[in-house]
């Protein structure tokens, strides 16, 4: 397989971003971006015209006959059904987070993926952020007592129909697993509370002997995307938006790193395509099994908050 035939299902704001990135990978000769699919056919035609994509369809069944691999960027409630149909048709899929809405659905996707011999990759883009990669590296070389992850911002009105656990907190649960290099976490405490018009999540997880404190809300006027490592000999704060890592050492010295690298979305899509081509999954890449663990934690937090 030289050039993977790829397409995107769901060409809203985030789906369009995938189209843009895949077009850049097409210029590199890695893929052939051959189809877009959306129930809003007019929107799909506009995207296809803008990026010179030959096929526009509204049926997932028709779409599946045109591609080897697909990015699924539909609303949360349709991720499972669309992805299952594509996997059943033998199409490799990159599924936007949270992949499904329950462990039961994810178990079914794992079963279908394995039975059809196709790869399914969760779209946990934060794993491809250079700050998260750097924090994982630091964690592996330092004694860390605990991790603090903050994801605060005012959620748009149209997103408030979705659980903040599925919309935002899944990123921080996954980052806890990624940075500490573990596939299993324990919920030590936590709650989800409705305040005014949106939710606040505060939870403590245990991963690889380190505690992960997660604070997520949809209310804050200030956008905060920070992760801290509190360790024996250093304090580290990473900002995944500003792409900076501040480190203060035990001797009182400090350093601020300004990180650069490939756009996380492009790196994510490139990684997915390379796995489709080679069948080799690099260390640290999210899988359906890691996504299942994230949803297991989500379900446990829901249970103890009810």
N, C-alpha and C positions, 0 to 999 in steps of 0.2 A: 504494500500500500504506500504509494508515494505521496499523493495529495488526498487528504481525507475530505470526503464530501460532507459538509456540515451545514446546519441551519439553526434558526432560533425560533422557538415557540413562545409567543408573548412578546410583543415589541412596544411595550410601554416605555417609561423612562429608563428603567434598568435594562430591559431587553435591548433597547436601542444602543446602550453602551456596549453590550456584548457584540452587537452587529458591527459597531465601529471598530472594536478591537479585532474581531475575526477578519474584517476587511484588511486590516493592517497585516495580519498573519497570512492572508491570501497573497498580498503583495510580496511577502517573503517566500512564497511558494510552499507553505506548510499545509494550507487547506484550500478547498474550493468552496466558497460561500455560495451555495446554490439555491437556498429556499428560506422564506420566512412564513410563519403561520400565525394567524391571529383571528379571533372572531370578528374583530373590527377590520374588515377587509380593506376599507379605504385607508386606514392608518398603515396597514401592512404594505399597501401599494405605494404610499408616500415614502416609506423607508426603503422599499425595494428600488424605487426610482432614484432616491438620493445616493444609494450605495451600489447601484447597478447589479442587482440580484435578479436572476432570471425567473424564478418561480415564486408565486404568491398563492397561498392556499389558506382555507379556513378549517380544513379537516385534518386532524392529527393522523388519521389513517392514510390519507393521500400524501401528507408530508413525509411519513415514515418510509414511503417508497422512493423518495428522492435523496435520502441522506444515509450516511454511515454513522454519523454522530450528531447530537443535538444539544443545545443549551435550552433548558426549560426555565423560563422567567415569567411564569404566569402568577396570578395572585395566590396567596398561601393556600386557600381552600381547594385549589385545583392542582397543586403540585403533585400530589400522590396519583391522582387518576390519570393525568397526562403522562407522567413518567412511567407509570405501569404499562400504559398502552404502547409507549415507545419501546420499553424494554422487552415486552412480549413480542414485538415485531423485529427484535434483534438489533435495535439501535442503541449504541453507547450514549449515555446521557450525563451531562453536568446539570445537576438540579439545584436551583437556588435554595438558600436556607429558608425555612428550617427543614426542607426536604419533604416532610409530611407533618401531620398534626398529632400523631400518636405513635407509640412504640409498636402497636399492632400493625399499623400501616407500613411502618419501616421494616418490620419483620417480613411482611409480604414482598416488599421491594427487594430485599436481600434474597429471598427465595427465588423470585422471578429472574433476577440478575444472574444468580448462580446457575439456574436451570438452563438459561439461554446462552450462557457463556459470554455475556457482555459486561462492560465496566460501567459503574455508576459512581459519580463523584459528587459529594455535597459541595455547594458553593459557599464554603466558609472562607470568604475572601481575606479575613483578618490574618489568617495563617501565612498569607503572601505579602503582608505588610512588612517592610524592612525593620521597623521597630519591634514587632513581635518576634521576628527572626533573631534580632540582636538580644532581646530579653531571654529567649530560649537558650541562646549560647551562654549568656552570663549565668543563668540559673544552673546550667550544667557544670560550671566551674566554681561555684560559690555556695557556701552554706547559707541557705535562705530560710528564715523563720516563717514568713508568711508573705502572701501576695495580695495586693489590693487592686481591684479593677473598677473604674468608674466610667459609666456611659450615661451622661446626662444631657438632655436637650428637650425642647418643646416639640412634641410630636405633631405633625400635621393632622388636621381634623379627620381626613379620610383614612388615616392609618389607625385611628383609635378604635376602630371596630375590631382590630386584631389584638389578641392577648400580647401584652408587652413581653411576656416570657418568650413567645414564639417570634415576635418581631425584632426585639433587641437583645434580651438577656441571653439568648442562645449563643451569641457571639462570645460573651464573657465566660460562659460555661465551657465552650469549646477552647477558648484561649487558656483557661486554667489547665485543661488537659494537655494542650499543645506545649505551653511553656514548661510545665513540669514533666512532660514526656510520659504520660500515663494514659491508659485506656479506661481507667475506672476511677470514679470519685465518690466520696461519701458525703451525703448531706448532713452536716452537723446541726445547723439551725437555719431558719429563714422564714420569710413571710412575703406575701404580695398584698399590698394594701391600696385601696382606691382612695385617692386624695383629690378633691375637687373634680377635675375632668379627666384625669388619667391615673395611671398606676405607678407605684414605687415598689421596687424589688430590693430587698436586703437579705443576703444569704451568706452563710459560711460553709464552704466545702473543704474537704480534706483530700489532697492529691499528692501521692508520693511523699508522705510524711510532712507536707507543708500545708498550711491553711490558706485558702483562697477566699478573701472577702470581696463580695460582689455587690455593687450599688448601682442600680439602674433606675432611671425615671423618664417619664415623658412630659415633665412639667418645667424643667429648668430653663430659664431664659438664656443662660450661658451654656454653650455647647462644650462639654468636657469629654475627652477621650483619652484617659490616662490609665497607665498600669504601673504599679510600684512593686519593687522587690525590696523587702526589708530583711537584711541579712546580718551575719556576724561581723563582717568587716566592711560592709558598704550599704548605702542606701541608693537605690536606682529608681528614677522616674522616667517613663517613656510616654511620649505624646504621639499617638498614631496618626493624628491629623497634621501636626507640625513637623513630624518625622524627626523628632529630637529625643535624645537620651541623655539625661542628667545623672551623673554618678558622683556621690560624695564618699570618700574613703575614710577609713578609721583614723588616718593620720591628719585629717582635716582638709586635705586637698580635694579638689573637685575638677570634673571635666564635663563639657557639654559637646556631644557629638551631633552633627547635622548629617543625617543619613540620606543617601541617594540610592536609586535602584530603578528597576523596571516598574512601570505602573502595576500595582497589585492585581488589577483585573486582567491585564494582559498576561502577566505571569501565571495567573490562575488558568486562563484559557489555554495558554501555551502548554502548561503542564498537563492539562486534560488531553489535549491532542497528542502529545508525545506518548502518554500512556496508551491511548487508543492505537497508536502506530507500533509501539514496542511491546506492550503487555507488561511492562515493568513499572511498579508503583514506588516512587522514591519515598524515603523515610520522611515522616512528618506531613505527608499529604493526607487530607481528610478522606475517610472512607464511609461507607454506609454503616459500618459497625461503630465508628466513632460518633456518627450522627445519631445512631440509636441510643448511645450512652447519654448524649445531650438531652434527647427527648425523655429518657428515663428520669433524669434529674428534674426536668420541667414538670413531669407528672408528679414526682414526689413533692416538689415545692407547692404545686397546686393542692395536693392532698393535705399537707400540714398547714396550709393557709385557709382551708375551708372551714 
